[in-house]
Amino acid sequence: MYFDSAATSFPKPKEVKKAISNFFEQELGSFQRTDTENSDFIYETRRKLSDFFNVESPSSIVFTSNSTESLNIIIQGFLKNGDHVITTATEHNSVIRPLVKVKHEKNIQITWVKCDKYGFVNPDDIISSIKDNTKLVIMNHGSNVTGQVQDVEQVGQRLQKYDGKIKFLVDISQTAGHIKIDNSKIQADFLAFTGHKALLGVPGIGGFYINPKVDLPPFKVGGTGVLSELLEQPKAVPLKYESGTLNSLGVLSLYHSLDYLNSLTTDKIASDLKKKTCYFLDRLSKMENLEIYSLENPLGIISFNIRGIVPSRISHFLSKDLDLQCRTGLLCAPFIHEFIHNNPFGCVRLSMSYETTWEEINVVCEYLKNINEQAESIQNIKFPEIYEMPSIKNMEEYV
Ligand SMILES: Cc1ncc(COP(=O)(O)O)c(C=O)c1O
């Protein structure tokens, strides 16, 4: 059973599988490096993504290999010496590590904003942290640990009063494909997305939206396939950021997965996952030894612990007895655990998709009920060494 959709989606739509296997039968040549019609699907995929996120134009969509690359390009490229940035306790290491790197290299000031016990960040805390030198606000739209979705629309709208002085970067790695991303409401200057999660594409494709008015230097320069007479990097977006041969196979996967998602609709996916998480939580709440960290959510995430049992032990049982795949531990988000109260071991994360069946959910709930009943006998298993956990409370600025 597959309960690890928040890590990467499975299964992919049959349209995607078919397109990938046909890929090798076609003479598609070198994409975007010729003027043939073959590269049209690259443009078409940009167009589909710009519609999907409701942003101005297809050329504001840049392809990269994943969210991590997009976040690095934006964070390392945009922030300059002495800038102040505001971010949250729910961020993934794909934001935290580039931020810590620029903090040391460029003397960047960072304010870390806390979250509540389910991972919700209060927009007031973001806005009240703004200073004269604030240049960027970074928010994880949906927590990969608890499934909590943030009110990025409120933050984006409140940032408008700063006349474009403060840019807004939203990490939509977990939300894109699960809920409607309408950037006319969020008004983000950057949206970082990855293709292999709920967007249902293959690993190795991702990208970002960039507000055409924002000046961001490229991270890498080199072959773009066109304008070869220029010795410097072309200035036009998306070419400016897309040096080197594109992952056309990955783009093709998105071309087809977006059609699938559009016909299914994110409304239907979000409502399905809300129902599933609601049912799951209802069952878990009746088990006395369970600590639950998620509320009903459209991301399909259920995080919990069984008191006294280290999370990796539970995933070991689930894998051995049910052949179930899930994730445990800190889940690449080291700060949030202090606020949801499961430091230092993190939690068990079961993450579902539209394809997860009610029968599978019932099997897992029944199994957890049994483990819960035997918890006392399992609790004796020795806990590993406790390591020191990083805390935003020990960082320079904390709200
Ligand atoms: C919230 C969040 N941001 C960023 C990432 C990084 O995504 P990728 O590994 O595809 O770059 C993930 C992946 O787990 C995530 O959940």
Ligand as a Chemical Component Dictionary entry (heavy atoms), coordinates in Angstrom:
data_LIG
# 
_chem_comp.id                   LIG 
_chem_comp.type                 NON-POLYMER 
_chem_comp.pdbx_formal_charge   0 
_chem_comp.three_letter_code    LIG 
# 
loop_
_chem_comp_atom.comp_id 
_chem_comp_atom.atom_id 
_chem_comp_atom.alt_atom_id 
_chem_comp_atom.type_symbol 
_chem_comp_atom.charge 
_chem_comp_atom.model_Cartn_x 
_chem_comp_atom.model_Cartn_y 
_chem_comp_atom.model_Cartn_z 
_chem_comp_atom.pdbx_ordinal 
LIG C1 C1 C 0 7.187  21.865 1.361  1  
LIG C2 C2 C 0 8.270  21.328 0.484  2  
LIG N1 N1 N 0 9.151  22.151 -0.095 3  
LIG C3 C3 C 0 10.128 21.710 -0.891 4  
LIG C4 C4 C 0 10.265 20.367 -1.167 5  
LIG C5 C5 C 0 11.367 19.924 -2.066 6  
LIG O1 O1 O 0 10.855 19.302 -3.204 7  
LIG P1 P1 P 0 11.863 18.637 -4.243 8  
LIG O2 O2 O 0 12.593 17.560 -3.485 9  
LIG O3 O3 O 0 11.008 18.076 -5.315 10 
LIG O4 O4 O 0 12.789 19.689 -4.693 11 
LIG C6 C6 C 0 9.395  19.454 -0.574 12 
LIG C7 C7 C 0 9.566  18.008 -0.777 13 
LIG O5 O5 O 0 9.328  17.199 0.062  14 
LIG C8 C8 C 0 8.362  19.941 0.255  15 
LIG O6 O6 O 0 7.486  19.124 0.842  16 
# 
loop_
_chem_comp_bond.comp_id 
_chem_comp_bond.atom_id_1 
_chem_comp_bond.atom_id_2 
_chem_comp_bond.value_order 
_chem_comp_bond.pdbx_ordinal 
LIG C1 C2 SING 1  
LIG C2 N1 SING 2  
LIG C2 C8 DOUB 3  
LIG N1 C3 DOUB 4  
LIG C3 C4 SING 5  
LIG C4 C5 SING 6  
LIG C4 C6 DOUB 7  
LIG C5 O1 SING 8  
LIG O1 P1 SING 9  
LIG P1 O2 DOUB 10 
LIG P1 O3 SING 11 
LIG P1 O4 SING 12 
LIG C6 C7 SING 13 
LIG C6 C8 SING 14 
LIG C7 O5 DOUB 15 
LIG C8 O6 SING 16 
# 
